[in-house]
Amino acid sequence: MAQGLQLSQRLTQSLVLSPQLQHSLALLQAPTLELKALVEQELEQNPVLEEIAAPETELQDNKPAPEEEDAPAEPPFEAASEQGVEAPVDDFQAEFDQLVQLDQEWHDHFSQMNVSVRQSPEEEEKRQFMFDSLTAGTSLAEALMGQVRDSNLTDDQRGIAELIIGNIDDYGYFKTTVEELATSTSLPAEKISEVLKIIQTFDPPGVGAGDLRECLLLQLERAGREETLEYRIVRDFMNELGKRRIPEIARGTGVPNEEVQAALARISRLEPRPGRAFLPDNDQYVLPEVFVQRSGDDYVVTTNDEQIPHLRISNTYKDLMAQGGNSAEVKNYIRDKIRAGKFLIKSLQQRQQTILNIAREIVKRQREFMEKGVASLRPMTMAQISEVVGVHETTVSRAVSGKYMQTPQGIFEMRFFFTAGLHTAAGADISNASVKDMIAEIFKSENPARPLADQEVVKMLGEKGITIARRTVAKYRDELHILPSNLRKVY
């Protein structure tokens, strides 16, 4: 049979998200700071949009809390794809009336969100001080190069120092060898080694080490502890130290187990990663999306609307639409931009309302957590929240992704409240997070000379009516960064 190209037709069904729906879902999933960047990008691309100052609202004693108001019914978030996009018409006055109504709804929405809770002047001052105190971090390489400039190194040595610093990773370790660097640069190995020793005297202590053993030794030498037991242990018994073979270290050093254990405790206070303080991950700050504050016997939930630009359709372009001298091309262009702006404003309003509805239901179901803490966290699934809020489960997942909630117990990621649960002997449900918190408390109060095995923890939880497998206890112990019992024992 001859091969060749053929044309054929096939009818299939597939689910395709409209561009508007994809944009709405992106706005819903984006955290506050990312959302702000997206809105600012839209402001640059859509000339009919303009930002207005946040509406100033005062507390109204006779105004009910947001939970008690009859909020206008919102369609499900996933259904808001093509809504608000009308067919082209020539009656521009009808569209103007809709724009005026939309502007008022947007204004009323932010007024409603901000009317129930206001920060005191002291809290606002602390918050502003925090933002004013944020500074850009300095990398480890920049810190080391600054010390090179302040040192008494010669020009040749500074060039070598720059090469060495370029081979120091983010954790502060020298990731090559003097011999390899000498071979690749044709520089004398003696000069490279000499400059490396100078860099190892820089801050942070331990920087420039080739491995963990050298890193710990450098820190001990910097502190003048060359004659101590911990220095001998790191120098001569590094393998045994890594496996916590305390009896072998005691026999090798000729000291009692108790002294070895005390030396190991001092070693544990050294920094295994000298460059940790310069890692960019240390400069991540959380901006809560939702605030939960106690008001009498109830909890008031509000969204963080301060960081979201408040938008409206520019009156200038409304006037251009009303002018009769514009061509059809100009009118169509302005009409498309106005509709895109209307859809963005509506999507932002609906995003805030969706997150608020989900947050209120979380607080309603986790009231005991708000009062007592993690130990009272109840099992909860996204399906339960989606059924009450009236959106799909995936919409709940997008709405809580990367979002944080400020509660009376601290700031928590909104996903933290969705946990599976275990059944107690009394028939009640308890969340996995609560069980993990109990396990942490059990290990915290154990006898160091006789650490508890996982099976013993299972029995202790069983006495409290909680049935749990030993492997589950081991899993939670690993997540809590707690060593097995044979490595926790203090001799």
PyMOL commands that set and color helices and strands:
alter all, ss='L'
color gray80, all
select helices_A, chain A and resi 19-29+32-45+66-68+77-79+92-115+121-133+140-150+155-166+178-185+189-199+212-222+229-236+238-242+246-253+257-268+274-278+280-283+315-322+328-365+367-372+374-376+382-389+393-400+414-417+432-444+454-463+470-479+485-488
alter helices_A, ss='H'
color red, helices_A
select strands_A, chain A and resi 49-52+290-295+298-303+310-313+404-407+410-413+421-423+429-431
alter strands_A, ss='S'
color yellow, strands_A
deselect
rebuild
show_as cartoon
